[in-house]
């Protein structure tokens, strides 16, 4: 009797889940699996776009491909700098938004606007701000006497990288701030009061209470931001197109160009596979630390 | 925080001055937060109302004396921006509805019904939210070509539905877990089948959570760039992000800064309105989607 109810519940459960899983399989699992398969073939203009089995040739080519290593380096520079800046700034904004003050709701609303806006549009906004002739950044720096002539921000390697990093930090810091704010709100005020009665300064309270208790949120935010920054496409494609001279070309931009411009599907697939494997490795590592942290905190309680 | 409550109880003289210093610091921080969040957008809004002469003036004009609507007229009269807006809206709304339709039942099953392997399913769903779209783009491109779906709204609606299903499952699942179980149990005692109970009792209570999730999926769909850029090449079917990004590329010698600014303002307006109306829900949805899951 009970088993039949249980069975019926299970059957209903699967019927509820399967449609969603099928869509996920079709849009996520199949394309990635397909890339693994296609990466074993050469399929480009040389083979007249016909797949010709070539084993691990694409991967061998990748090891020799200086442009690939350059994009990996660019991606790491972009990912790590944005991640660090976003955590610091996001923490600052979260602390501000956690204060009790008049109009806090309005400030919170304003603070999440950047997160909600389309990245491609934000990219044109920042390209305009960094415009070499009429851009407001150059104008301000000139007025302050910091520079004598306008900088061609998007036309020189290092300034271009700096520009896309700043644009990305602006766009996504609010996401980090929202996650950290949720963590801050769950920390009891009593802790701080007891701590300050013991003579701790605000900075000591921050380091000894806020940071440790916020660790899970910091890790989760870092994980999300790492994955998204590692796969960054729209912002850079629109702001610099990966230029000048490949200085801001990230892995995604390279994959896109390999497939859409050079029509090199086999090699593109191999690039997808390597990106996928790198990403999964980092995610697995982060998940491992996260679960360790969670058991540590629940073990204490 | 200890500084969270601004002083109410009487304090000594030295304490007072240190508090007011602290207060000034916090107010500065609040002002900086607002400037940081708004300045780039406000700059774009200002640019969109400037005349071309003021836009291209050196040094930069911060307080223009003349304002114009010519850039807005240009994007709507000379370029099909009404069309782009419709495309974005249609694709985003359709995929949001589909996503809720598919994701909500799955979320319910994962929250309430004990299924073998549900932890694995949940882990997969969590990991999938981290995949950048570039990993899917090659495989999907092949499908789109093979099925002739290029320049068809479905080429966007299907991936947008899929990419929002994980978030829907996570947010809705955490909502269902917070609902009291008695409700469903008593409905079952009253002879409702699981399906009837879902439709007549649970669904009406679920509407606020559906709105929250729907806002998040709408924003994500409206903003998507890579698939829209790759699968849609016909001018009349483009979505806002691609249309605005390509505005800069169309004329090599003269970039239409004003039109670009106006287009950015128009394309972000629906999202700004959503944020203004639903700030609390967005924050709630994001945190339950990312943290509790």
Interface residues (C-beta under 8 A of the other chain):
Chain A: X8 X9 X10 X12 X13 X14 X16 X17 X19 X20 X21 X23 X24 X26 X27 X28 X30 X31 X32 X33 X34 X35 X38 X89 X92 X93 X95 X96 X97 X98 X99 X100 X101 X105 X107 X108 X109 X110 X111 X112 X113 X114 X116 X117 X118 X119 X120 X121 X122 X123 X124 X125 X126 X127 X128 X129 X131 X133 X134 X136 X139 X142 X143 X170 X174 X175 X178 X179 X181 X182 X183 X184 X189 X192 X193 X195 X196 X202 X205 X210 X216 X217 X220 X221 X223 X224 X227 X228 X230 X231 X232 X233 X234 X237 X238 X251 X252 X255 X256 X259 X260 X265 X268 X269 X272 X275 X276 X279 X280 X283
Chain B: X1 X2 X3 X4 X5 X6 X26 X29 X30 X33 X34 X36 X37 X38 X40 X41 X43 X44 X47 X55 X56 X57 X58 X59 X60 X102 X103 X105 X106 X108 X109 X110 X113 X114 X115 X116 X121 X124 X125 X127 X128 X129 X130 X131 X132 X133 X134 X135 X136 X137 X138 X139 X140 X141 X142 X143 X158 X159 X161 X162 X163 X165 X166 X169 X194 X195 X219 X222 X223 X225 X226 X229 X230 X240 X241 X242 X244 X245 X247 X248 X257 X260 X261 X263 X264 X267 X268 X271 X272 X274 X275 X276 X279 X282 X283 X286 X287 X290 X291
